[in-house]
């Protein structure tokens, strides 16, 4: 009995030590498990954010063909041809031409940039028509009224779905997936340029309009030169492409290469300007619309609170961890800074890129 007591005591002491060691081990392991779990949560959160910022791929061939982005491309091509639909008659397709004539008779102008002076022009842009009417001494009551009605209802949808220059930029930007997004302050400063251009070209057209009504427009027209008939036309990419490009001789062989020497320096500047629009669009989507287009600035005044616009579903939108809508927006709009109910931005062209890319399906078309 005497010999067993120390053994029993040591056994008890050993068991106590084992319990203490186990508890100590548990207390040491718990922080490690929490750290691992916290780290895994962070990695999972990061993975989700990265997945959301990537352009989602179509899950199947049906989704690849029948989706919102593909629909917009089809509409853009359809109206790109329709804006210059007289070419259909030149190609012998008079039935298709007659279809566009019917549309032209209902809506002769739309809020976009498309000159009626084009060789095959069928439907004109409201801004172009307005400046032509002003230069002729006519106040554009009908053009301005129809433009305001369309913009207050549909917003700048025509800019995103119909405008031929917007279509050219959208297709030019497709090959490059790496886009550059200027900081908000830089973007806001660049957007001021088109407001300045609007003031200048409208001043020229209004000046000619007043002089025409007073009968003293001859001297002013000589002074303004190419800006006399329309203050916007000489720097309008649609006017350059659809009219001036058809008026200059283009070389079609080595023997006719000398035709280039007949181009005036003004047309050379206009030609370089068109190349610049296409080239810069590779990295800056819709850069002309965002920074230089005076028509877009003017349209934005009436479309800011349009009846049909986009908004966000607060139950689905996760603005703290997701910015896909802003990454894919070709107009570089900071969508998350606007109220959920309505994106009150005069830059929104209703292209719905944000809606087609949103991983949470949080972007909705609102009727406000």
Order of alpha helices (4+ residues) and beta strands (2+ residues): alpha-alpha-alpha-alpha-alpha-beta-beta-alpha-alpha-alpha-alpha-alpha-alpha-alpha-alpha-alpha-beta-alpha-alpha-beta
